Amino acid sequence: MAKFIPKRIIIHCADTPDYAITSPLFDKFGVGDIDIWHRQQGMTGCGYHFVIRRTGKIEEGRNIATMGAHVLGENYDSIGICWIGRTQIMEMQLISMANLCHTLMSIYSINKDKILPHNLFNKNKICPGFDIRRMIALIK
């Protein structure tokens, strides 16, 4: 089996409710929920390498040394990052995502122009639910 060598980062959203920070459900969903949802769809577990909770906490999903399962036909060289929410990304999520992308770019020699939205590959998706240029602008 060929070694997984990431050359791109693909940004997703979990399409979960955008609970307000004052809601008791604000931080309800995380990588464990996605793992269950993906297993229910017949996958071996969470298809994303990283999940960013509404609080900005970064959770590991699929092992980074393993090919993801997040974009049909595009997993062979891409890291999948999913934020919890639909269209109202929290500032702390943006900052965490920018920091994570910066780290991954440094480790795998990935350029900013290789950070891509999921809807680039599937026009029927709103995913990632925000203009990723907002996040890319935060990367130092």
Secondary structure by P-SEA (a helix, b strand, c coil): cccccccbbbbbbcccccccccccccccccaaaaaaaaaaaccccccccbbbccccbbbbccccccccccccccccbbbbbbbcccccccaaaaaaaaaaaaaaaaaccccccccccccccccccccccccaaaaaaacc
